[in-house]
Amino acid sequence: MNAHRLHSRWLALALLLASLMLLLLGAGVGSTGWESVWNLRADPLAWQIVRDIRLPRTLGAWLAGALLGLAGAVAQGVFRNPLADPYLLGSASGASLGVALSMAALGASPFALQGLLRLGITGAAFAGAAGAVLLTLVLAKGAHDTLRLLLAGVVVGVVLGAASSMVLLLTPEILQSMQSFMLGSTAFIGWDACALMAAVLAAVLLAAWALGRVLDGLALGEATAQSLGLPLAPLRLLLILLLALATGTAVAQCGLIAFVGLAAPHLVRSLVRAMHRWLLLLSAGMGAVLLLGADLLARWLVAPQELPVGVLTAVLGGSYLLWLMHRRPLQESA
């Protein structure tokens, strides 16, 4: 046990150092290259670019990745399924529907709006994600039956996805703008969004850390967890609400980012054996490093143009999971 804890601490230190390095690189990666960094003191415009665009975008990518990594670890723990991801309960389809409806009403791109309109799009995405999870819970009649919950999540995802397609069919002028949300983007994250994500991350991480013993019990089976005297239904419901809060916050700020929440816990498990408290913390750090690294690649590969970061995470995350499946069964990596 002490060896596992030591390995977890070393991994946490490595993730912290990688995060610091990537955060520093984020200040210099952009359409104008490192010139903005070298000319910070002499050029007010260069300072504004770094301060108001690159730094909040870089920190925002790190925070969104941490939220998705944490949500993925919670989802896999609650459902005892290594294929569970943050979007399992229909939150992605709900967020897409919320954005599609708000864009149809406002007639503008989700990442081009300012002020109240921008907040309205962001709020619609969060409300859609949260509403989808609540609908899943209603259809599943609570959180006591994991299989019923999973099936309800699939149904809700399909139905809300079809509703989003219907909105796009009726208002085809928003199709191009909607692609920005569907493919994911960190380009328009500001300091206010960073503050919001940081507050949610801190709250969800503290709450999930406190419930780590519940996830450890669930990993041993529901009968074992009940024998420990744990009230599984309300605690599982609380974990699902934390999952929805973390996922909805990240999706509302940067759109649908694929595979980060699924791959981050797998990467952690492939490196260390840890109880869920450490697994949650390390998955958040791993998700942060993954998304920030992908965001830097998205900015750099075809500069001064950018790749959609969600496409890049899908390619990288999918390649890793295919390699993992080829190397060993997913059950062994859980």
C-alpha positions as CSV (number, residue, x, y, z in Angstrom):
1,M,0.0,0.0,0.0
2,N,2.8,2.4,0.9
3,A,4.5,1.6,-2.5
4,H,1.2,2.4,-4.3
5,R,0.9,5.7,-2.4
6,L,4.4,6.6,-3.2
7,H,3.9,5.9,-6.9
8,S,0.7,8.0,-6.9
9,R,2.6,10.9,-5.4
10,W,5.4,10.6,-8.0
11,L,2.7,10.6,-10.7
12,A,1.0,13.6,-9.2
13,L,4.4,15.5,-9.2
14,A,5.0,14.5,-12.8
15,L,1.6,15.8,-13.8
16,L,2.1,19.0,-11.9
17,L,5.5,19.6,-13.6
18,A,4.0,18.8,-17.0
19,S,1.1,21.2,-16.4
20,L,3.5,24.0,-15.5
21,M,5.5,23.4,-18.6
22,L,2.5,23.3,-20.8
23,L,1.0,26.4,-19.2
24,L,4.2,28.3,-19.9
25,L,4.2,27.0,-23.5
26,G,0.7,28.2,-23.9
27,A,1.7,31.8,-23.6
28,G,3.9,31.4,-26.7
29,V,1.8,29.3,-29.0
30,G,-0.5,31.2,-31.3
31,S,-0.9,32.8,-34.7
32,T,1.9,35.3,-34.0
33,G,4.3,32.8,-32.5
34,W,6.8,33.7,-29.8
35,E,7.1,37.3,-31.0
36,S,4.3,38.4,-28.6
37,V,6.2,36.9,-25.7
38,W,9.5,38.5,-26.6
39,N,7.9,41.9,-27.1
40,L,5.8,42.0,-23.9
41,R,7.5,45.0,-22.4
42,A,7.9,47.0,-25.6
43,D,4.6,46.3,-27.3
44,P,1.3,46.9,-25.5
45,L,-0.6,44.9,-28.1
46,A,1.7,41.9,-27.6
47,W,1.0,42.1,-23.8
48,Q,-2.8,42.3,-24.5
49,I,-2.6,39.2,-26.7
50,V,-0.8,37.2,-24.1
51,R,-2.8,38.4,-21.1
52,D,-6.3,38.5,-22.6
53,I,-6.2,35.7,-25.2
54,R,-3.5,33.1,-24.7
55,L,-3.2,32.9,-20.9
56,P,-7.0,32.5,-20.2
57,R,-7.3,30.1,-23.1
58,T,-4.4,28.0,-21.8
59,L,-5.6,28.0,-18.2
60,G,-9.2,27.3,-19.5
61,A,-8.1,24.3,-21.5
62,W,-6.3,22.9,-18.4
63,L,-9.4,23.5,-16.2
64,A,-11.8,22.0,-18.7
65,G,-9.6,18.9,-19.1
66,A,-9.4,18.5,-15.3
67,L,-13.2,18.6,-15.1
68,L,-13.6,16.0,-17.8
69,G,-10.9,13.8,-16.4
70,L,-12.5,14.0,-12.9
71,A,-15.9,13.3,-14.3
72,G,-14.7,10.3,-16.2
73,A,-13.2,8.8,-13.1
74,V,-16.4,9.3,-11.2
75,A,-18.5,7.8,-14.0
76,Q,-16.3,4.7,-14.3
77,G,-16.4,4.3,-10.5
78,V,-20.2,4.8,-10.2
79,F,-21.0,2.4,-13.0
80,R,-18.1,0.0,-12.4
81,N,-17.4,0.1,-16.1
82,P,-14.1,1.1,-17.7
83,L,-16.0,2.3,-20.9
84,A,-18.1,4.8,-19.0
85,D,-17.4,8.4,-19.9
86,P,-18.8,11.8,-18.7
87,Y,-21.3,11.9,-21.5
88,L,-22.9,8.5,-20.7
89,L,-26.1,9.9,-19.1
90,G,-27.1,12.1,-22.1
91,S,-25.3,15.3,-21.1
92,A,-23.6,15.7,-24.5
93,S,-26.9,15.4,-26.4
94,G,-28.6,17.7,-23.9
95,A,-26.0,20.4,-24.2
96,S,-26.1,20.2,-28.0
97,L,-29.9,20.6,-27.9
98,G,-29.6,23.6,-25.6
99,V,-27.1,25.3,-27.8
100,A,-29.0,24.5,-31.0
101,L,-32.2,26.0,-29.5
102,S,-30.5,29.1,-28.2
103,M,-28.7,29.6,-31.5
104,A,-31.9,29.2,-33.4
105,A,-33.5,31.8,-31.2
106,L,-30.5,34.2,-31.3
107,G,-29.2,33.4,-34.7
108,A,-25.5,33.7,-33.9
109,S,-22.4,31.6,-33.4
110,P,-21.9,30.3,-29.8
111,F,-18.3,31.5,-29.7
112,A,-18.8,34.9,-31.4
113,L,-21.3,36.3,-28.9
114,Q,-20.4,38.8,-26.2
115,G,-21.9,39.8,-22.9
116,L,-25.4,38.5,-22.1
117,L,-25.8,36.7,-25.4
118,R,-22.6,34.7,-24.8
119,L,-23.7,33.9,-21.3
120,G,-27.1,32.9,-22.7
121,I,-25.4,30.3,-25.0
122,T,-23.2,29.0,-22.2
123,G,-26.1,28.8,-19.8
124,A,-28.2,27.0,-22.4
125,A,-25.4,24.4,-22.9
126,F,-25.2,23.8,-19.1
127,A,-28.9,23.7,-18.7
128,G,-29.3,21.2,-21.5
129,A,-26.6,19.0,-20.0
130,A,-28.0,19.1,-16.5
131,G,-31.6,18.7,-17.8
132,A,-30.6,15.6,-19.7
133,V,-29.0,14.0,-16.6
134,L,-32.1,14.8,-14.5
135,L,-34.4,13.3,-17.2
136,T,-32.2,10.2,-17.2
137,L,-32.6,10.0,-13.4
138,V,-36.4,10.4,-13.7
139,L,-36.7,7.7,-16.4
140,A,-34.4,5.4,-14.3
141,K,-36.6,6.1,-11.2
142,G,-33.5,7.2,-9.2
143,A,-29.9,6.0,-9.0
144,H,-30.4,2.7,-7.2
145,D,-30.3,0.5,-10.4
146,T,-27.1,1.0,-12.4
147,L,-28.3,-1.0,-15.4
148,R,-31.6,0.9,-15.7
149,L,-29.6,4.1,-15.3
150,L,-27.3,3.2,-18.2
151,L,-30.2,2.2,-20.5
152,A,-32.1,5.4,-19.6
153,G,-29.0,7.4,-20.4
154,V,-28.7,5.8,-23.9
155,V,-32.4,6.5,-24.6
156,V,-32.1,10.1,-23.5
157,G,-29.0,10.6,-25.6
158,V,-30.6,9.2,-28.7
159,V,-33.9,11.2,-28.3
160,L,-32.2,14.5,-27.5
161,G,-29.7,13.9,-30.3
162,A,-32.6,13.5,-32.7
163,A,-34.2,16.6,-31.4
164,S,-31.0,18.5,-32.1
165,S,-31.0,17.2,-35.6
166,M,-34.5,18.4,-36.1
167,V,-33.6,21.9,-34.9
168,L,-30.7,22.0,-37.4
169,L,-33.0,20.8,-40.1
170,L,-35.5,23.5,-39.4
171,T,-32.8,26.2,-39.1
172,P,-30.0,25.2,-41.5
173,E,-28.4,28.7,-41.2
174,I,-27.0,27.7,-37.8
175,L,-25.4,24.5,-39.1
176,Q,-21.9,26.0,-39.7
177,S,-21.9,27.8,-36.3
178,M,-23.1,24.6,-34.6
179,Q,-20.1,22.8,-35.8
180,S,-17.9,24.9,-33.6
181,F,-19.7,23.6,-30.5
182,M,-19.8,20.0,-31.8
183,L,-16.1,19.9,-32.6
184,G,-15.0,21.7,-29.4
185,S,-13.0,24.9,-29.1
186,T,-11.1,26.6,-26.3
187,A,-10.4,29.7,-28.4
188,F,-13.0,32.0,-26.7
189,I,-12.4,31.1,-23.0
190,G,-11.9,34.2,-20.9
191,W,-10.9,35.0,-17.4
192,D,-14.5,34.8,-16.2
193,A,-14.9,31.3,-17.6
194,C,-11.6,30.3,-15.9
195,A,-12.8,31.6,-12.6
196,L,-16.1,29.7,-12.9
197,M,-14.4,26.4,-13.9
198,A,-11.8,26.7,-11.1
199,A,-14.6,27.2,-8.5
200,V,-16.6,24.2,-9.8
201,L,-13.4,22.0,-10.1
202,A,-12.5,22.8,-6.5
203,A,-16.0,22.1,-5.2
204,V,-16.5,18.9,-7.2
205,L,-13.0,17.6,-6.4
206,L,-13.4,18.1,-2.6
207,A,-16.9,16.5,-2.7
208,A,-15.7,13.5,-4.8
209,W,-12.6,13.1,-2.6
210,A,-14.9,12.9,0.5
211,L,-16.9,10.2,-1.3
212,G,-13.9,8.2,-2.4
213,R,-14.7,5.5,0.2
214,V,-18.1,5.0,-1.5
215,L,-16.4,4.4,-4.9
216,D,-14.0,2.0,-3.3
217,G,-16.9,0.1,-1.9
218,L,-18.7,0.0,-5.2
219,A,-15.6,-1.3,-6.9
220,L,-15.9,-4.4,-4.6
221,G,-19.6,-4.9,-5.6
222,E,-22.8,-3.5,-4.4
223,A,-23.3,-6.3,-1.8
224,T,-19.9,-5.5,-0.3
225,A,-20.7,-1.8,-0.3
226,Q,-24.0,-2.3,1.5
227,S,-22.3,-4.6,4.0
228,L,-20.1,-1.6,4.9
229,G,-23.2,0.3,5.9
230,L,-23.1,2.7,3.0
231,P,-26.5,4.2,1.8
232,L,-25.8,3.5,-1.8
233,A,-28.8,5.1,-3.5
234,P,-28.4,8.7,-2.1
235,L,-24.6,8.6,-2.3
236,R,-24.7,7.3,-5.9
237,L,-27.2,10.1,-6.7
238,L,-24.8,12.6,-5.2
239,L,-21.9,11.3,-7.3
240,I,-24.0,11.5,-10.4
241,L,-24.9,15.1,-9.7
242,L,-21.2,15.9,-9.2
243,L,-20.5,14.2,-12.5
244,A,-23.2,16.2,-14.2
245,L,-22.0,19.5,-12.7
246,A,-18.4,18.9,-13.8
247,T,-19.4,17.8,-17.3
248,G,-21.9,20.5,-17.9
249,T,-19.5,23.2,-16.8
250,A,-16.7,22.0,-19.1
251,V,-19.1,21.5,-22.1
252,A,-20.7,24.9,-21.6
253,Q,-17.3,26.6,-21.9
254,C,-15.6,24.7,-24.7
255,G,-18.1,22.5,-26.5
256,L,-18.0,18.7,-26.9
257,I,-14.4,17.4,-26.2
258,A,-14.1,13.7,-27.0
259,F,-12.2,11.0,-25.2
260,V,-10.5,13.1,-22.5
261,G,-12.9,11.8,-19.8
262,L,-12.6,8.3,-21.0
263,A,-8.9,8.1,-21.6
264,A,-7.6,10.0,-18.5
265,P,-8.6,7.4,-15.9
266,H,-7.3,4.6,-18.1
267,L,-3.9,6.3,-18.4
268,V,-3.7,6.7,-14.6
269,R,-4.6,3.1,-14.0
270,S,-2.0,1.9,-16.5
271,L,0.7,3.8,-14.5
272,V,-0.3,3.3,-10.8
273,R,-2.6,1.3,-8.6
274,A,-4.5,3.7,-6.4
275,M,-7.6,3.9,-4.3
276,H,-10.3,6.2,-5.7
277,R,-9.3,9.3,-3.8
278,W,-5.9,9.3,-5.5
279,L,-7.5,8.1,-8.7
280,L,-9.9,11.0,-8.8
281,L,-7.1,13.5,-8.2
282,L,-4.7,12.0,-10.7
283,S,-7.4,11.6,-13.3
284,A,-8.2,15.3,-13.0
285,G,-4.5,16.1,-13.5
286,M,-4.2,13.7,-16.4
287,G,-7.2,15.1,-18.1
288,A,-5.9,18.6,-17.7
289,V,-2.5,17.7,-19.3
290,L,-4.2,15.8,-22.1
291,L,-6.6,18.6,-23.1
292,L,-4.0,21.3,-22.7
293,G,-1.4,19.3,-24.7
294,A,-4.0,18.7,-27.5
295,D,-5.0,22.4,-27.5
296,L,-1.3,23.4,-28.0
297,L,-1.0,20.9,-30.8
298,A,-4.2,22.2,-32.4
299,R,-2.8,25.7,-32.3
300,W,0.7,24.7,-33.6
301,L,0.2,22.0,-36.2
302,V,-1.3,24.1,-39.0
303,A,-0.4,27.6,-37.7
304,P,-1.6,30.3,-38.2
305,Q,-4.8,28.2,-38.7
306,E,-6.1,26.0,-36.0
307,L,-7.5,22.4,-35.8
308,P,-10.6,21.8,-33.8
309,V,-9.3,20.5,-30.5
310,G,-12.2,18.0,-30.1
311,V,-11.1,16.3,-33.4
312,L,-7.5,16.1,-32.1
313,T,-8.5,14.6,-28.8
314,A,-10.7,12.1,-30.6
315,V,-7.8,11.0,-32.8
316,L,-5.3,10.8,-30.0
317,G,-7.7,9.3,-27.4
318,G,-9.1,6.8,-29.8
319,S,-5.6,5.7,-30.9
320,Y,-4.6,5.1,-27.3
321,L,-7.7,3.1,-26.5
322,L,-7.2,0.9,-29.6
323,W,-3.6,0.3,-28.5
324,L,-4.8,-0.5,-25.0
325,M,-7.4,-3.0,-26.3
326,H,-4.8,-4.6,-28.5
327,R,-2.4,-4.9,-25.6
328,R,-4.8,-6.2,-23.0
329,P,-8.5,-6.5,-22.2
330,L,-10.1,-3.3,-20.9
331,Q,-11.2,-5.2,-17.7
332,E,-7.6,-5.7,-16.8
333,S,-6.8,-2.0,-17.1
334,A,-9.7,-1.0,-14.9
